[in-house]
Amino acid sequence: MKKKKVLISLKLPAIAQSLLEESGFQVTAWEEDIPMTRAELIRSCKDQDALISTASITLDSDFMSNCPHLDIISQYAVGYDNIDTAAAKSHNIALSNTPGTMTDSTADTAFGLMLAVARNMFYLQNTIIKGNWKHFSATNNLGVELKGKTLGIFGLGRIGLEMAKRCRGAYDMNIIYNNRSKNTTAESLYNAKYVDLEILLKESDIISAHCNLSKETTHIFNKQAFDMMKPSAIFINTARGAVHQEEDLIDALEKKQIWGAGLDVTDPEPMLPGNPLLSMKNVVVLPHVGSGTIEARSAMASLAARNIIRFYESGKPIHQIKA
């Protein structure tokens, strides 16, 4: 039987290629740190049977029309809002993703952003770099404590649950959440309380977004939402940049309608270096590195490869995305 060909369209931990080759696949792997262009991706897929891709590459109906011969696209990510799932289905292209592989790393990032914003950590480090640490001050650059505060989680899935665990355990926070359905595990383990979005906005001291990006969640954190939040509130987003409306967030921060923001995701990405958020005392921005640990990225690479292996063994990947 002729070997199936797999294109790995981004530089991944070596385990992905190793697993595929050990299972008899012929692998072509992109080795550059710079991502493939769209034209390069389409051209490279022409003689391939399967593709490992990532959420930063748009796989729309035009891509599917150019590559209808693909058997499966294995997403090196949990989210898949970059994929036209209906178009893939119309060409009988199977889709898979890597849920559960980055849960702890992303929850750690959200927790770290919360701490960094609460204590102005990045801003204070920059005061040292700029030579502005001259003497002790009892009243300047004060942060806020987190013990006993209310954490509002928007989208309480795997990552949101781990964020709740960290905040409950470290700071005995009160947990409230808004989700498409009730999370009985969170309610049982951490006494989490389901509330509507308006209550979440009004009562939370920290709001942490962990939702999928959809029509319903796009720009859900906008001017109207920020207006309802406490002036002392911290907004954290490790989900997708388009979950918040960036201009409205900037305005809310400048007018001190909220205390601060911690972002691992922006809209657009990459963020331009002149963005006003980067110079704000009460804001921390990271370059979408929520899954950026050795353990998480290796687990993602392994599962992306195993999804393809299982698909050709049984006709269905381990984690299938449904159109």
C-alpha positions, -999 to 999 in steps of 0.1 A, spaced: 0 0 0 13 35 -9 24 56 20 0 84 30 16 118 28 13 143 57 22 180 56 32 196 89 27 232 80 44 248 109 75 241 130 64 217 157 80 196 185 97 166 169 73 141 184 47 148 158 69 138 129 84 109 148 50 94 156 38 97 120 70 82 105 69 54 130 34 46 118 45 45 82 35 80 69 56 100 46 61 134 63 69 168 49 76 193 77 80 230 74 111 240 93 110 278 92 99 299 122 81 322 98 47 307 89 38 295 54 21 320 32 -14 311 20 0 304 -15 28 282 -1 3 262 19 -20 256 -9 8 247 -33 24 224 -7 -9 206 0 -14 196 -37 3 162 -34 -6 156 3 -32 134 19 -33 150 53 -24 184 69 -14 195 103 -23 232 106 -28 258 133 -54 284 143 -34 312 129 -39 300 93 -74 307 78 -88 275 62 -118 290 44 -140 277 16 -115 289 -10 -88 268 7 -110 238 8 -119 242 -29 -82 243 -38 -74 213 -16 -105 190 -19 -84 159 -21 -73 161 16 -86 133 38 -81 151 71 -69 184 86 -55 180 121 -57 213 140 -27 220 163 -50 239 187 -82 235 206 -101 263 189 -111 261 153 -128 293 144 -103 297 116 -118 267 98 -148 267 75 -162 235 89 -192 234 65 -168 238 35 -146 210 48 -177 187 52 -188 195 17 -155 181 4 -156 152 29 -125 164 47 -123 152 83 -113 177 110 -97 172 144 -82 193 172 -63 189 205 -85 196 235 -71 190 270 -35 194 260 -31 231 271 -55 233 300 -30 238 327 -6 260 308 -34 284 297 -49 285 332 -15 293 346 -12 322 321 -46 336 331 -37 333 368 -3 349 361 -19 378 342 -43 384 370 -14 387 395 7 408 373 -21 433 366 -32 434 403 3 445 413 14 465 382 43 441 379 54 448 343 50 486 347 71 485 379 99 465 362 99 491 335 104 519 360 137 502 370 147 497 334 141 534 328 161 544 360 131 557 378 134 537 410 148 564 433 134 559 467 106 542 488 71 556 484 42 546 507 16 558 483 27 554 447 21 525 424 0 505 448 -17 473 437 -47 454 450 -49 422 470 -69 392 456 -78 373 487 -115 368 491 -124 386 459 -150 375 434 -138 357 402 -162 358 373 -155 332 346 -170 336 312 -169 302 296 -164 275 322 -149 246 304 -117 227 311 -95 258 313 -120 279 332 -123 250 357 -86 251 363 -86 288 367 -114 284 393 -93 258 411 -63 281 413 -82 311 425 -102 292 450 -72 274 464 -47 303 465 -70 332 475 -103 316 487 -121 335 459 -158 335 455 -165 319 420 -194 329 398 -197 320 361 -217 324 329 -217 295 305 -239 279 278 -248 253 304 -243 248 341 -210 232 352 -220 209 380 -184 199 386 -174 235 394 -204 240 415 -196 208 435 -158 213 439 -155 251 442 -190 262 452 -193 281 419 -226 299 412 -241 302 378 -253 338 370 -264 357 340 -239 379 321 -251 412 336 -247 399 372 -212 385 362 -202 419 349 -215 438 379 -203 416 407 -169 403 396 -137 417 408 -119 397 382 -135 386 349 -116 359 331 -127 349 296 -123 313 285 -150 310 259 -149 298 223 -150 325 196 -184 325 179 -209 349 165 -224 352 200 -191 359 218 -174 381 193 -169 416 209 -192 405 238 -168 425 261 -176 459 246 -184 494 259 -217 483 273 -200 454 292 -172 476 305 -196 502 316 -213 476 339 -180 465 355 -166 477 388 -140 505 386 -118 481 406 -123 452 382 -96 434 363 -104 419 328 -84 388 317 -86 373 282 -68 342 273 -95 330 249 -95 349 216 -87 385 209 -120 392 192 -139 383 224 -132 419 235 -136 451 215 -102 466 217 -111 503 212 -138 500 239 -113 483 262 -87 511 257 -114 537 263 -126 520 295 -90 518 308 -82 554 300 -114 566 317 -106 543 347 -139 525 343 -120 493 352 -88 488 371 -68 469 345 -65 442 319 -43 412 312 -43 399 276 -27 369 261 -48 374 229 -53 406 209 -73 417 178 -55 418 154 -26 395 161 2 403 162 -4 435 180 13 466 166 41 480 188 25 514 190 -7 501 205 -17 523 235 -24 492 256 13 485 257 22 518 275 -6 516 301 4 511 337 -24 488 345 -22 465 314 -1 434 307 -1 420 272 15 387 261 20 374 225 -5 346 226 16 322 246 -11 305 268 0 271 256 37 280 256 52 254 278 74 224 267 48 200 282 17 216 265 32 221 231 46 186 230 12 172 240 -5 192 213 20 179 187 15 143 199 -23 145 197 -23 163 164 -2 134 149 -22 107 167 -55 121 154 -42 114 119 -29 80 128 -63 70 143 -82 84 114 -64 62 89 -67 32 113 -104 35 121 -119 62 99 -123 86 128 -97 108 147 -94 107 185 -110 142 187 -132 150 158 -145 185 150 -181 183 139 -194 207 112 
